[in-house]
């Protein structure tokens, strides 16, 4: 096996998605679902699917148990052509996502793997050292791998999602990041946060803004914006992962930040019309 251009470590899960006309209020009540289905989830699974679709050599390292849901995740990603390296965990990651047609979401983590015992560390270390970029997503196992990743000198990309600027768990990821991605859900001033990451040593910081596109700050302090591509939206799950994948692929291809943001917007638009993380899953899990 040749070394991948991009090595990703992080969650791949089995999810149940439930669509409601509005998110539940914090009081006892009954509510009827408008739709529900099961599918692959996990931010790292979303990224490997999008990079695979873009033709980038990529490898996902994730943990799962040898249980029914773990086998579902492994089979679906394999059928979709996404290259994977699996570590063994006592439990497979599972989510229950409550969503509305407007794109609001509450993710309930039903189970999440603990960090591994490092049985595959020699292989992982070699693979990371030979890659062009590393993506380490928020989970216990990637957290364990952070020092090893930093030692390689390979650029590290992190996605801190709805970071509020204070949460402790995110800080080790931000400390080693060459590129930082987030969304604006909990940031009062996204651009100020992006500039703080550049000041801390990152070379690129990007915040997605939902229907308003995205904004980025580069290592020269330049601010760049891109509009979202208008499409019929079926489900927003995976759009942020696809956006990062598009930007990463473009940057590795030598494109500048404005063109990379446009590539990210195109990549994100491709996943909005499917109920799965990526259309690559549609033939195997159903539309």
GIMO-V569565 format. One record per residue. N is the residue number from 0. RES is the residue in one letter. OMEGA is omega in whole degrees, 0 to 359 (none if undefined). D_LAST is the distance of its C-alpha to the last C-alpha in Angstrom with 1 decimal. Layout:
N | RES | OMEGA | D_LAST
N | RES | OMEGA | D_LAST
This chain:
0 | X | 177 | 32.3
1 | X | 181 | 33.0
2 | X | 180 | 32.9
3 | X | 174 | 29.8
4 | X | 180 | 30.3
5 | X | 175 | 28.4
6 | X | 181 | 28.6
7 | X | 173 | 26.4
8 | X | 179 | 27.3
9 | X | 192 | 25.5
10 | X | 163 | 22.8
11 | X | 191 | 19.7
12 | X | 170 | 18.6
13 | X | 190 | 16.5
14 | X | 165 | 15.4
15 | X | 180 | 14.8
16 | X | 182 | 13.7
17 | X | 180 | 15.4
18 | X | 179 | 15.5
19 | X | 178 | 19.1
20 | X | 172 | 21.0
21 | X | 179 | 23.3
22 | X | 184 | 24.0
23 | X | 173 | 26.4
24 | X | 185 | 30.1
25 | X | 176 | 32.3
26 | X | 178 | 33.9
27 | X | 178 | 33.3
28 | X | 175 | 31.2
29 | X | 182 | 28.3
30 | X | 182 | 25.1
31 | X | 177 | 22.1
32 | X | 175 | 18.5
33 | X | 180 | 16.3
34 | X | 174 | 13.1
35 | X | 178 | 12.5
36 | X | 177 | 10.3
37 | X | 184 | 11.3
38 | X | 174 | 10.6
39 | X | 174 | 12.9
40 | X | 179 | 15.2
41 | X | 184 | 18.6
42 | X | 181 | 20.0
43 | X | 174 | 21.2
44 | X | 178 | 17.9
45 | X | 182 | 16.5
46 | X | 182 | 19.6
47 | X | 178 | 19.7
48 | X | 181 | 16.2
49 | X | 179 | 17.3
50 | X | 175 | 20.7
51 | X | 180 | 19.4
52 | X | 180 | 17.4
53 | X | 178 | 20.7
54 | X | 180 | 22.7
55 | X | 174 | 24.7
56 | X | 189 | 26.3
57 | X | 175 | 25.1
58 | X | 174 | 25.4
59 | X | 170 | 24.0
60 | X | 183 | 26.4
61 | X | 180 | 25.1
62 | X | 172 | 26.3
63 | X | 177 | 24.8
64 | X | 174 | 26.4
65 | X | 179 | 26.4
66 | X | 186 | 24.6
67 | X | 182 | 21.5
68 | X | 176 | 19.4
69 | X | 178 | 21.1
70 | X | 177 | 20.3
71 | X | 181 | 16.5
72 | X | 182 | 16.7
73 | X | 182 | 18.9
74 | X | 182 | 17.0
75 | X | 180 | 13.6
76 | X | 177 | 15.7
77 | X | 180 | 17.8
78 | X | 181 | 15.1
79 | X | 178 | 13.8
80 | X | 181 | 17.5
81 | X | 181 | 18.6
82 | X | 185 | 22.3
83 | X | 169 | 23.3
84 | X | 187 | 26.6
85 | X | 169 | 26.4
86 | X | 184 | 29.2
87 | X | 179 | 29.8
88 | X | 178 | 29.7
89 | X | 180 | 30.8
90 | X | 175 | 27.5
91 | X | 177 | 23.9
92 | X | 181 | 22.8
93 | X | 178 | 20.7
94 | X | 165 | 19.8
95 | X | 182 | 19.1
96 | X | 173 | 17.9
97 | X | 187 | 19.0
98 | X | 173 | 17.6
99 | X | 177 | 18.4
100 | X | 180 | 16.8
101 | X | 178 | 19.6
102 | X | 175 | 18.3
103 | X | 184 | 21.0
104 | X | 168 | 20.3
105 | X | 180 | 22.4
106 | X | 177 | 21.6
107 | X | 180 | 23.4
108 | X | 181 | 24.2
109 | X | 175 | 24.6
110 | X | 182 | 26.0
111 | X | 183 | 26.8
112 | X | 170 | 28.5
113 | X | 177 | 32.2
114 | X | 182 | 33.6
115 | X | 177 | 34.2
116 | X | 177 | 37.7
117 | X | 184 | 37.5
118 | X | 182 | 37.5
119 | X | 187 | 35.6
120 | X | 181 | 37.4
121 | X | 179 | 39.4
122 | X | 181 | 36.4
123 | X | 180 | 34.5
124 | X | 179 | 37.7
125 | X | 181 | 38.1
126 | X | 179 | 34.5
127 | X | 183 | 34.7
128 | X | 182 | 38.1
129 | X | 183 | 36.8
130 | X | 175 | 33.8
131 | X | 180 | 33.9
132 | X | 177 | 32.1
133 | X | 174 | 31.2
134 | X | 180 | 28.5
135 | X | 184 | 29.5
136 | X | 187 | 27.2
137 | X | 177 | 28.4
138 | X | 185 | 28.9
139 | X | 182 | 31.9
140 | X | 174 | 31.6
141 | X | 176 | 31.3
142 | X | 178 | 34.2
143 | X | 184 | 36.2
144 | X | 185 | 35.6
145 | X | 180 | 36.7
146 | X | 178 | 40.3
147 | X | 179 | 39.5
148 | X | 181 | 37.1
149 | X | 180 | 39.9
150 | X | 182 | 42.4
151 | X | 185 | 40.6
152 | X | 178 | 41.1
153 | X | 180 | 37.6
154 | X | 182 | 36.0
155 | X | 177 | 33.9
156 | X | 179 | 31.0
157 | X | 180 | 30.1
158 | X | 184 | 27.5
159 | X | 170 | 29.1
160 | X | 185 | 26.4
161 | X | 179 | 28.0
162 | X | 182 | 31.5
163 | X | 181 | 34.3
164 | X | 185 | 37.0
165 | X | 187 | 38.7
166 | X | 185 | 36.5
167 | X | 187 | 38.3
168 | X | 184 | 35.5
169 | X | 192 | 34.3
170 | X | 176 | 37.8
171 | X | 177 | 38.1
172 | X | 180 | 35.0
173 | X | 184 | 36.4
174 | X | 183 | 39.7
175 | X | 190 | 38.6
176 | X | 168 | 36.0
177 | X | 176 | 36.5
178 | X | 183 | 33.5
179 | X | 175 | 32.2
180 | X | 178 | 29.0
181 | X | 168 | 28.4
182 | X | 188 | 27.1
183 | X | 188 | 29.5
184 | X | 185 | 28.6
185 | X | 181 | 31.9
186 | X | 178 | 34.1
187 | X | 182 | 36.8
188 | X | 184 | 37.6
189 | X | 183 | 34.8
190 | X | 177 | 37.1
191 | X | 177 | 39.9
192 | X | 179 | 37.8
193 | X | 179 | 36.7
194 | X | 178 | 40.3
195 | X | 178 | 41.3
196 | X | 175 | 39.1
197 | X | 178 | 40.6
198 | X | 180 | 44.0
199 | X | 175 | 43.2
200 | X | 177 | 42.5
201 | X | 179 | 38.9
202 | X | 179 | 38.6
203 | X | 177 | 35.4
204 | X | 188 | 34.0
205 | X | 175 | 30.9
206 | X | 176 | 29.5
207 | X | 188 | 26.3
208 | X | 180 | 26.7
209 | X | 182 | 23.3
210 | X | 179 | 23.4
211 | X | 175 | 26.9
212 | X | 182 | 25.9
213 | X | 176 | 28.0
214 | X | 181 | 31.6
215 | X | 172 | 33.3
216 | X | 181 | 36.8
217 | X | 186 | 38.1
218 | X | 172 | 41.1
219 | X | 182 | 43.5
220 | X | 179 | 42.5
221 | X | 180 | 40.8
222 | X | 183 | 38.1
223 | X | 179 | 35.1
224 | X | 176 | 32.4
225 | X | 178 | 29.2
226 | X | 174 | 27.2
227 | X | 176 | 23.5
228 | X | 184 | 21.6
229 | X | 178 | 20.5
230 | X | 173 | 16.9
231 | X | 187 | 14.7
232 | X | 174 | 13.6
233 | X | 184 | 10.5
234 | X | 183 | 11.5
235 | X | 179 | 14.6
236 | X | 178 | 14.3
237 | X | 183 | 15.3
238 | X | 179 | 16.8
239 | X | 177 | 20.3
240 | X | 179 | 19.7
241 | X | 178 | 18.4
242 | X | 178 | 21.5
243 | X | 181 | 23.8
244 | X | 179 | 22.5
245 | X | 178 | 23.0
246 | X | 181 | 26.5
247 | X | 179 | 27.4
248 | X | 181 | 26.5
249 | X | 180 | 28.5
250 | X | 177 | 31.5
251 | X | 177 | 31.7
252 | X | 175 | 31.8
253 | X | 181 | 34.8
254 | X | 176 | 33.5
255 | X | 185 | 35.2
256 | X | 180 | 33.7
257 | X | 180 | 33.0
258 | X | 179 | 31.1
259 | X | 177 | 29.3
260 | X | 177 | 28.1
261 | X | 177 | 26.8
262 | X | 177 | 24.9
263 | X | 179 | 23.5
264 | X | 178 | 22.4
265 | X | 180 | 20.7
266 | X | 179 | 18.9
267 | X | 183 | 17.9
268 | X | 184 | 16.6
269 | X | 184 | 14.0
270 | X | 187 | 12.0
271 | X | 182 | 12.3
272 | X | 180 | 9.5
273 | X | 177 | 6.6
274 | X | 179 | 6.7
275 | X | 180 | 7.8
276 | X | 182 | 11.3
277 | X | 178 | 10.6
278 | X | 176 | 8.5
279 | X | 180 | 10.5
280 | X | 187 | 8.5
281 | X | 182 | 5.2
282 | X | 187 | 7.5
283 | X | 182 | 8.9
284 | X | 179 | 6.9
285 | X | 182 | 3.8
286 | X | none | 0.0
